[in-house]
Amino acid sequence: MEKLTFTLDSDETVEFAILEETRINGVNYLLVTDAFEDEEEGEAYILKDTSDETDLEAKYEFVEDDTELEAISKVFAELLEDVDIEL
């Protein structure tokens, strides 16, 4: 499972495991979790790529808009039929 190190505004770093990724309307989204073992329960988050072409590293933000979150979570639910995603 691929890992992503996410730096928060407070400069604290958090690691996430990438479950799936997709591109919708030209925007990249990641479905990540803080659980690294298959049997381990964890929280799932959807991250949105907000970087532009000149950025050396990708910049991701948590999707917080309820409408966008619901729409993107439905896409991930279809991609991962065997995974239960709760909002």
N, C-alpha and C positions, 0 to 999 in steps of 0.2 A: 504494500500500500504506500503510495506516494505521500510524503509529508510536506507541509507548508509551514514556515515560520512567519507568524504575523506579529508585527510590532504595533502596539497600541499607542495612542496619543501620549500616554504617560511614559513612553519608552520601554515599558515592560513587554517582554516577548512571550508569545503563546504558540504552542505547536498544535496543528490540526492535521488530521488524516483526510486526504481528498477521497471522497466517495464517488463523485461523478462531476463532469463538467459539460457545459453546453454553451451554445452561442445563439442568442435570440436578438433579432433586429440589430445586428452588428455589435452586440454587447456580450462579453464573456461572463459567465456565471460559474461559480464553484459551489458544490454541496460538500461541506466539510463536517467533521465531527471531532470531538475531543476524546473519543474512545478509540484506542489503538488495537484492541483485541476483539475478535468476532463475538465472543460471548459477553463482553463488557458493554453495559449500557452507558450511553452518553448523550450529550446534547448535540443536535444537528443545527448548522447555520448555513445560510446562503450568503455568499460573498459576491459582490459585483465589481468587475474590473473597471476602475475609473482612470486608469493611466492613459496618457496620450502617446503618440508615436515617438516623441522625443525623449520620453522617460527611459532611463536605463533599466529600471526594475519595474515590475508590475505593481500597481497600487490597487488594493482592494478595500472595499467598505462593506460593512454589514448592511444587507437590504433591510430597511426599516419601514418603508412605505407598505401599508397593509395590502393595497391592491396589487402592487408589484410582487410582494412576497407570496400572495396567494396564487397568482398566475405562474410564477416561476416554480413554486413548489409542486404545482400540478404537472408541469413538464418533467421535473425530476421524479415524481411518483410514477409517471408513465415509463421513464427510462429505467427505473429500478422497481419493477413490479413486485419483487419479493421483499422490499423494505417498507416498513410502516413509518410514514412521515406524518407527524402531528404538528399543527400550527399552534 
